[in-house]
Every structure is written in structure tokens, then in C-alpha cells.
Amino acid sequence: MGSGGPVRPELCAGHAAKHRSEFRIGGVSVAVAGRCTEDVTLVPSLQPFRTEARASDITIQVEWTERLGPAAGQQVFDSGSLWQLYEDGAEFQFDFRAPILGMQSYKRLFVDRQFRRARLQMSTQCFAGTGYAVAPLEYPLDELLIMHRLTQEKAIELHSCGIVRPDGTGNLFVGHSGAGKSTTTRLWAAREDVEVLSDDRIIVRRDEEPPMGTMEMPFRAPDSADGKRILRLRDRSASPNGRSAQDDKKKMKMRMYGTPWHGEAAYASPGSAPLARIFILEHGRGNVLTQLSPSQAVAELFARSFVPFHRYEYVDSALEFLQEMVDAVPCYRYAFEPNEAAVERILEFRD
């Protein structure tokens, strides 16, 4: 929730939707339409992910209403403070709250079960007289929408940092909070001229042929105190997952994508890269690498994934994709020490 001048959402009422913005995260394109520019303004974290898509995977219509009534349907999840999820017939309903705006829901997202069509209702009553800027797509709505859309595709979001070496080699370092992802990011950035896709959350999906016309574009990482952190982005979005069941798993390739949801090191890139190796981070001594069996790797990755657990088919889909992933990419447990030797160990490593 950003602060700013007085908000007058009533000015957006009574007119047909004529403004539109688009962004893409992890191969998923999102289009948002509204009656005024404030409805479709992307928050700063989404600005680097802005795009122009001919067809969007998800479309959101922003609407304003005087107030949001009690939620309908059965509650299936409660985050504890920020959002709640309800199931009502053919739709899911996400209610969002903010302590500074009172106990009532200030926005409500209705979305179909395929997470393709959505309506976002904003409450004028909650914003009236607050002086806070309207940010329809602010966190956690953006991540929740993408995370749920991934359940419909061969893809998953992992608690991890993605590092691409100058030769294009992509390494994924997966870990719980405190496992050393941000530390690993800083060590690699100090050692090599690497591209950091994210220091906290990465999306992995099947690697498809890049679309025509993609190009590299420079992006200066936000919140860079010295102004010198330049990421070389290779934004190659995934094409639709149309592979047949007869695909040879040994030929399957995986690609990792940056996300806007960064960690302490504040790296967030819309770039992507082929995934070569996966390392499960844990603190230890001696920088010891241990290759994991497929079943071990699936269990470790699932424990560090962002999967909606309120429907069993989402869990089954995630486990199925993780099995594909570990069949295609070698996975290791990495008990490391937070120093330059941890980077050298990977540089010298051969599968």
C-alpha cells in the first residue's frame, strides 16, 4: 500500500473500461483493464515485468463499488491477516485486508477455476479520506494469482535464488528462509559477472522454444544503494505447454524465471535461463555436495515450493511436475560455509 495524495476512486466510476496494462511473470502473461489510469498502474515491483502480449493467460477487470459486503461461499484458507480464500460455485474469491484500512475487506478478487478470467472489486468506502494511493495489483495479489495459475500448467514456484553464469549456465539454489539464499547471491555477485534472476523466489517450467523477436534489455535493480548493480536480462518467455505424453523425459529441458518477489539482497529480474543444476542449501562445514535420488529430490523441493494446498489436484500436479524436473536436472544437497570457498566449490564441480 503506497502513500500519496488524496485518492478519488469515484472519478473512475461510470465509464467503460478503456485503460489497460500488461505484465509477464514466469511465462504467465497478465492483462489488467480499468476505467482510469490508476486502475491499471503497475506497482514499482511489477514495472520491470511490463510487456505487450497479443493474448494474455490471465485477464483482470478492475471495478469500483461503494463497499464490499460479507464474503459468500465456504472459506477454504485464511492467511491470518492479509487475505482469505473462499469457494463459491464456479469461482474462487480472495478477500484482502489491511490494518490501516480497518477490518473490512478493501478489495475482492473473483476468478474462475482455471485462473484465466478475474474481476477485482475495490471498495471506495475503505479508501475514502485515507490519502493512500490505490494499488489494485499490489502484493500479495500478484503472487497469489500467478501461483494459482501455475497449477494449471507444467510449472512451479520455488523458495530459491537463481544465478546465471557468464557462460549461460543456470544454477538454482533452493532453501527455506535463513538457509543462505541471499548470502549465496552476494557471494556469487562478488565473484563473477553473474545475472541474478531472484534472490528469493524462482519459477521453473518446461523450456520451450523462445518466441520470435525477444531481445535482451538492461535493467538497473531497484533499491541499489550504489547505483552500480546492473542485471543483464535475457527475457525469453515460455511458449504454451503443448508437448505430448510421448515426450522423452531425458530430452526435457527446464528453464528458470525471475520474479518480482525478492529477498534481502533485493534482486528481481524478468529474465530467464536454462536450468543446469539444482542445489538444496543448508548450513554446514566443508562445502559438501551430495547427489540426491529422484525421490529425495522431489521431497526436498516440494517442502520448499509455493503450492496451494487447499485442493488435492494442485498438490498432485506439483508433485508430477517436480518428478519431471528432477528427471531432467541433477539435484544435490549442498552443506556450505558462507564464504568465497562455497562459490569455488561449485565452479570446480563436475557432475
N, C-alpha and C positions, 0 to 999 in steps of 0.2 A: 504494500500500500504506500504510494508515494504522496508526499505533501506538495502543495502548490497553492494556486489562487482559488477563489471560490468556484465551486462546481455548480453548474446549472444544467443537470441532465434533462430538465423539462424542455430545453431547446431542441433536444433530439426527438421529441415525440411528435407524432402526427405526420411524418414524412416517410416516403418509401425508402427502403434501404438503397443507398447509392454509393456508399464508400466500401472499399474492400482492401484487405491486406492479406499477404500470404507468407508463410514460412515453412521450412522443412527441417525436421529433426530425425536423424537416423533412418533416412529413406522414406519417412512419412510426411506427406505434404498436407498442410492445413490452410484453409481459406476462411477468413472471418469477414462478415459483411454487417454493416450497420447504417444507421440514418445520419450519423455525423462522424467527423474525423476522430473524435475522442473514443468512439465505439471500437474503432479498428486500429488505434495506435498501439504499436508493439512496445512492451516494456523494454528497457535497455538490454536486459539479458537476451532477449529474442532478436534484437536488431541485426546482429551478425548472421542470423539464420534466415533473414528475409530472402524471398525468392519470387519468381514469377512462374507459376505452373499452369500448364494448359488444362490439366484436370487434377483436382485435389482428392486425396484419400479421405479427408475429413472436411466438412463444411459446417461453419457455425454462424447462426444468425443471432445478432445481439438485439435484445428488446428491452424496453423500459416499462416498468409497472409501478404503481404507487406504493404498493407493499407486497411482500411475499407472505402468503398465509401458511398455516401449518403444513408440514410435509405429508404427502399422501403415500400410500403403499407401505410395504414392510421394510423396516430398517435391516440392512444386511451388514453394515460396518459403521463404526464410529471411531474416528481418529483420536477423539478425546477433547479436541478444542477447535481445530481449524475446519474440518469438514466431516460430513456424514453421507452415507450412501443408502439409497432406498431403491426398491424394486417395485415397479408399478406397471403391470401388464406387459406391453411390448417395449417399454422404455426403462432405462435406469435414470435415477435422479440424484444429482450431487448437490448438497446444500453447503454453502460456505459461510463461515462466521469470522468476525474479527473483534476482539475485546474492545477496541477503541470505538467500534460502531455499535456496541450494545450486544445483547444476547440474541437478537433476531438474525435470521439469515439475510445477508446483504446481496447475495447473488445465488442463482439456482440454475444448474445445467441439466437439461433433458437431452438424452442421447439414445439412439436406437441400439439394439443388441449387437450390431456389427460395428458400432462406433464409427459410423460414417456421416450421419446427419444429426446435428445438435442445435438446440435453441438455448441461448444464455439469457436469462431474465435478470435484470438489475433493479434493485429497489431504490426509488427516488427518496422514499422516507428515510432510509438509513443514511443517505449521503447529505440530506438537506441540512445546511448550516454547519457542516463539519469543516469545510475548507480543504478537504482531502481530494486529491486527483483521482479520477476514475481510471481504473486499470483492469478492464474485463479479463484479460488473459494472464494476469499475474500468477506467480507460483502460489499454491500447488496445482492450480487448474491445468496448466500446460503439461506438467509431468504426468498427472493422473490420466489425462486424455491420451497422451502418447503411450503410456504404459499399458492402458487397456486396449488400445488399438493393436499393439504388438501381439496380443493374444490371438488375433485373427490372422497373423502372418507367421512366417518362419523367422522369428527374431526374438531377442530378449534384452532387457536392460540389466547390467551388472554393476555392482559396487566395485569400481575399479578405476585405474588410470591407464590411459592408452598412450604409448610412446612410439614414435616412428623415427627410425634412424635415418641418417642422410642417404643410405643406400635403398631406402624404401621398406626395410624390414620393420614389421609391426609387432611389438610385444605388448601383451596385456597383463597388467599386474592387478590381481583381484584380492580384495581384503575387506574385512569388517572395519568399522570406524576404529581408528587407533592402530591399525595394523602396519601403517607406514606408507600409504599411497602418496600423500603429499610430500613426505620425506624422499621417497623414491623419485618423484617428479623433479624435485630440486636437485638431487644428486645427478640425474641424467642431464638436466638442462645445463648444469655447471660443467659437465664432462664433454658433451658433444653438442653439435648444432642440430638438435632434435626438433621435431614437430610434436607438440603435446596436444592431443585431442581433448583430453579432460584429465583432471587430477582426482576425480571422484566417481563419475558415472559415465559408463560407456554403453552404447547399444551395439550388439553383434547380430548380424544377419547373413544369410547366404550371399555370396559375392556373385553378382550378376554383371553382365557387360555394362560399362558406363554409357550413359546416354550421349548422343552426339552433341557437340557444342559446349561441353563442360570445359572449364578453364580454371587455372589457379588464380587465386586472388589474395592479396596481402590483407592481414587483419592485425591490428595492434590490440593485444589483450587488455581488457578493462582492468581498472584498479592497479595498473602498473605504476609504482611509485617513481621509478627512474625513467619511465618512458622508453625503455630500450627493448622491451620484450616483444619481439615481432614473430608471429607464427606464420609459417608458410603453409597455406591451406591448399589441399587438393580435394575440392568438393565434388565428389563423384557419387551421385545419389544412386541407390539401388533401383533397378527396374522391377516390375511386378514379378512375384514369385511363381512363375508358371512352369516350373520343372515337373516332369512326370515322375511317377513312383519307380520307374525303371532306372533312374539316375544312379550311376555308380558312385557310392559314398566315397571311395578312395579319390575320386576326381573332384568331389565337392570342395569348394573354396569358401572361406569365411572372410568377412570384411567387418572392421570395427569403425564406429562413428562417434564423433564427439557430440556432447550435449551442452545445453546452457547451464546445467546444474553442477557447478564446480565446488571444489573443496577449499581448504586453507590456502593452497598455492594459487588459486584463482585463475586456472586455465580452463577455457571453454571455447572450443573451436567447432565450426560446422564442417570441418574436413573429415576425410575418411582414409583408410588404408587397408591393404590386405593383411590378414592376421596370420602371423607365422608361429608364435608360441604363446602359451598361457602359463603364468606363474601365480600360484596361491601364496600370498605373502603371510609370513609370521615372523615375529622377532626370535632370534636365535644367535648362535655363535658359530663362526667358521664359514658362513655363507654356503650352506649345504643345499644342494639340489637333489630332489628325489622324484623320479618319474612316477606318476600315479596311473593306476589301472583305469580303464574307462568307467567302471562303476564307482571307484573312489573319486574320480574327477567330476562326474555328474553330481555326486552328493555334495562335494565341496563347493561347486559352482552354484548349485541350487540354494544352498544356505546363504549365499551372498548375492542373490538375484532379487529383482523387484518384480514380483509376480502377484497379481490379485488373487488372494486365497479364498474369496467368497464363492467361487464356482469351481467345482472339481475339474471341469473340462479345460479351464485355464491352466490349472496345475499340470494336467496330463499333457497339454500342448507344450508347456515349458519343458517338461522332462523329456519329451520326444525330441524337441529341438536341441536340448543340451546333449543328448546322445549323439545326434548328428555332428554337433560341434566338436565333441571330444574324439569322434572317429576321424575328423578331418584335421584337427590341430593337436599337437602334443601338449600335454599338461603336466606341470611339475609343481611340487611343493618347494617353496624357497624360504628356508630359515636364514635370515640375513642380519647383518650388522649395519647400522646406519652410517656408513662411511663410503669413501670412494672405492674401496675394495669390492663392495657389493655390485657396483657397476662393472668393474673389471671382470668379475666372475662371469657375468652374462656375456660380455664381449668375447671372452675366451672360450665360451661354452660351445660344444658341438653336440648335436643330437645323436 
